[in-house]
């Protein structure tokens, strides 16, 4: 679909003013393109001779191309009924509640932007409620499982040491995998035992790192520096590099972790992000306060961090049930009789 004045203005705002990642901006753009497809379909449906079509595009088939003026006309003429009809169709197409909520969030941001820039005076999305989502607790590893995973990579070769250092860093700091692969050498303060992290939206924070993780990183650095000497194309700024000496990708980290999960006999559905979840839950289980964990994770809102309180509370209940002398004890027959009165 060719560039459109309003949507491109919005996407540039996300990238250059809000400092969203290129990937996130692309997702917003894809959501808006699908919404334009729906508005076009809905407009044609209103004509008595129009053929009823679906806004869904077959896999691999390019979306319909509309002139900029036509796209702007569709978007600026959107009503609350249009938005509700769009969500209803997504529901009929069996999109997940999370996906529907994300697409609605895109429209909220887009139309707030149009109001802010003076393109509209009334926001058609304001009266629309976000559908209730099923709250799924994130998957968390027990400490012994984390230990087994971290000890799987061998320490006698540079790839094994690198992978061990990456996973130790993920679990020790609670960093996102994108943040770990973005680390440069000067981001790690070995003396102060902290890491300088560049998070979402270009927001920066300082987070502690364990001495164990630092020791593994130092061991990895010995291998890394030797490789740098024999590779003219080696990026000497970057901490975690691939075999060519370039910055490692998040996808590569996922592939490596999949290998070690198999070797360790752990659930293959575990992802690098699971180590972040495990870090947060283990911190709370060991007495850390919620606000501190929020700062360590780089969450903008405390409500985002609060999901881990459900996990830690569940663990406390397990401990209680297993340790309390009166828990799960059968009620004597006499007490059962008395309890009826």
N, C-alpha and C positions, 0 to 999 in steps of 0.2 A: 504494500500500500504506500502510495507516494506521501511526501511530507504534507502536513496540514498545519495551517497557521496556529490554531488554538492548541491543538494537542502538542505540537512541537514546542510551543512557548511554555507549556506546562512541564514537559519532559526536561527542557533546558533549565527550568526553575529547580526541578528535583536534583539535577546533576550539579549545577553550578552554585545555587544558593543554599539548598538543603544538604548538599554534598552527599547525596545518595550514590551508591555504587552503580556502575554501568549495568550490571546484571539486574539490580532492583528496578532501575529506570526502564529496562527492556520489559520487565514483567508488567509494570504499569502500562506501558505502551501496548502490550498484547491484550491486556484487559480492556483498554479503551477501543482498540480495533474491533474486538468481539462485540462490544456494546454498540458501536456504529453499525456493524452488520445486523444486529438485532433491530435497531431503529429503522434501518432501511427496509428490512423484512416486514416490520410492523406497519410502516407507511404503505407498502405495497398491498398488504393484507386488507387495508381499509378500502382499497379500490375494488369495485364489484367484479372486475375481470382479472384480478391478480391471482396468480397461482400460489397456493400455500406452500411455503418452503421453510426449511429449518435454517437457523442462523449458524449451525455447526458446520465447520469446514471439514471435509474428509482429510485424513492424514496425508500430508505432503502436498495438498492442493493449495495454491496461493489464494489469499483472501481477495474479495472483490475490491477493485480500485475505484475510489470515488474522488471527484475533483475537490479541491480544498474548500471551495464555497459551499458545496453540497454537504460535506462532512460538518462544517461549522454550522450550517443551517440545522442539521439533525440535532447536534449537541446543544445548541442554544435554544431550540424549541422543545427540549425534553421536559416532560411533566412528571409529577409524582406517580401517576398511573403507569407511565412508561417504565419507570424504575421498578415498580412493584410487579409489573407484567414480566419484566426481564428476570427478576429473581424467581418468579413462579415458573418460568420456562426452564431456568437452570435446575430448579428442584425436580421438575418433570423429567429432565434429562439425567437425573440421579447424580448430579454433582454433590460432592460431600458438603456438609454444613460449613466446614472450615474453608473450603474453596469459595463457596458462595459468600461467606463473610469477608474473605479477602477481596473479592471482586467488588463488593459493596464498599469496602474501605477505599478502594481505588477511586470509585465514583465520588465518595465523600470528599476526598482530598482534591480531586479535580474540580468539583463544583465550588468548593470553598475558595480555590484559587481563582476561578472565574469571577466570583463575587468580589474578591480582594482586588482584582485587576480592573473591575468595572465593566466586565463583559455582560454580567447579569445583575439583576437587583433582587431576585428571589431564588432561593436554593431548592431545587426539586427533590433533593435527597434528604433534607432535614426531617420531614415527617416519617421517614422510613426507619423502622427498628431493625437492628442487627439480629438475625436469627440466633436463637440460643444454641450454643455449641456443646457437644459432648466433651466433658472435661476428662482428658486422658492424662494420667500421671506419667511423667517421663520415666523411661527405663533406667534403673540404677544398678550398678554392680556392688556386691558386698566387698568389703576391704580385702578379703582373702582372694577374691576373683581378680581385683585390680592388681594385687601383688603377683599373682600367677601370670597375668598378661604382661606386666612390665618386665618380668624376669625372663620372658620367652626369647627376645632377640639376643643373638650371641654378641659377646663383647670383644671377640678376637678378630673382627674385620670391620671396615669403615662403614658399610651399609647397616650392619647390625647395631653398631654403636650409635649411628645417626638415628635409626628408628627408635632405639631405646631412649635416646635423649629427647626426641619429639614427644613420645608418649609420657615420659616422666614430666616434661614441661606442661603438657595438656592437663595432667591430673594434679600436678603440684600447684598450678596457678589458676585453674578453672578457665583458661583462655579458650576462645573459639579457635577452631583449626585455621581459619582464615587469618587470625591474628598471629598465630604461631609461625605460619609460613611467611608472614610479612616481616618477621623480626630481622634486624640487622645486628652485626656484631656489637656495635656500640649501644644497643638497646639493653644489653645484659650487664648489670653492675654486680660483678662477682664479690667485691668487697662488701657492698651494702646489702647483698642478697635480695635484690629487687630487679624487676623487669619493667622497661618502659613500653607500654602497649598502645598501639594505634587501633582504636576500636571502630565501631559503626559510626557513620556520619563524621569521620575524621576526628572523633573525640578521643582524647588521650588520657591515660591513667597510669599510675604506678602500682604494681602489685608485687607482693613478696613471692619468693620462690625458694623451695626447700634446698638445704645443703646437699641432699642426695641428688636432686636433679642437676644442681650446679656441678657436682663431681662428674656425673655422666657427660654433661656438656663439655667439660674440660677435657675428658678422655676423648670425646668425639673431635674436639678441636685439634688434637695431635694428629689424627688421621687426615682431617680436613686441610690443615696447613701443608702437609706433605704433598697432597694432591694438587694444591694450588701452585706449588713450585714447578710442577711438570705440565701445567695447563695454562697456555697464554690467554685463553678465553675465560678463565675462571673469574667469577664475580666475587671479588674479595670483600665486598660490603656485606653480603648476605650470610646469615647464620646457617640455615639449613638448605643445602644445595643438592641437586640431582647429580647423576654420574657425569654430566657434561659441565658441571660447575655453575649451572644457572639456578635461579630460585625454584624451589620445589613447589608443586601445585597442590591444592587441597585434594584434588582427585587422586593424586599419587599417594598422599597420606592415607586416604581411605583404602586404596588397594593394598598397601603395605599392612595396614591394620587387619584387613580381612585375612591375610595370610597368617598373622600371628594368632588371631582368634581361633583359626582352624588348628594350629599347632598346639594351642593351650586347651583345646576342647571346650571352648566357650561358645555361647550363643552367637551364630554368624550374623544375626540382625543388629548386633551392637555396632555403633558408629563412633567416630572420634568424639562426637558431641556427647555421647554417653559418659565419657570421662569428665566432662564439664558438669553434667548432672550429678555424677557420683561425688565430685569434689564438693559441690554445694551442699548436698545431703549429709555427707560425712562431717563437714564443718559444723552444720547445725546440730547433728547428733552429738558432737563433742563440745557443745556449749557456746558456739559463736552466735552473736546476735544477728538478727535479720538485716539490719541496716549495714553492718560490716560486710556481710555476704553480698548484698546488693552492690556495694562499692567495688568489691573484688571482681564481681562478674561484669561490671560495667553496665548494669541495667539502669535505664533512665527512670523507670517507675518501680516503686516498691512492690506493687501488685504483681509484677512479672516474677519477682523473686519469691513471692508468698506461696507459689505452688510447691516449693520444696519443704514448706512447713508441714504439708500433708504427708510427705514422705517420711519426714523425721518423726512426726507424731505416730505414724504407723509403726515405725521401728520401736518407739517408746512403749507402745501398747504390747508389742511382741515381748519386749523385755519384762514388762509388768506381768503379763500372762504367764511367762515362764518362771518368774522369780517370786511373785507374791504368794505367801503360804495359804491364803484363803481363796485364791483364784482357781477356778475349775474344779473345786471340791464338791462332791455330791452332798446334797442337803439330806440330813438325817430324816428318817420317816416321821419322827415325832414333830420335827420342825415343819415338815410339809403339812401335817394335819393342822398344827396351830396356825399356819399361814393362811388357812381358809377363813379364819374369823377376823 
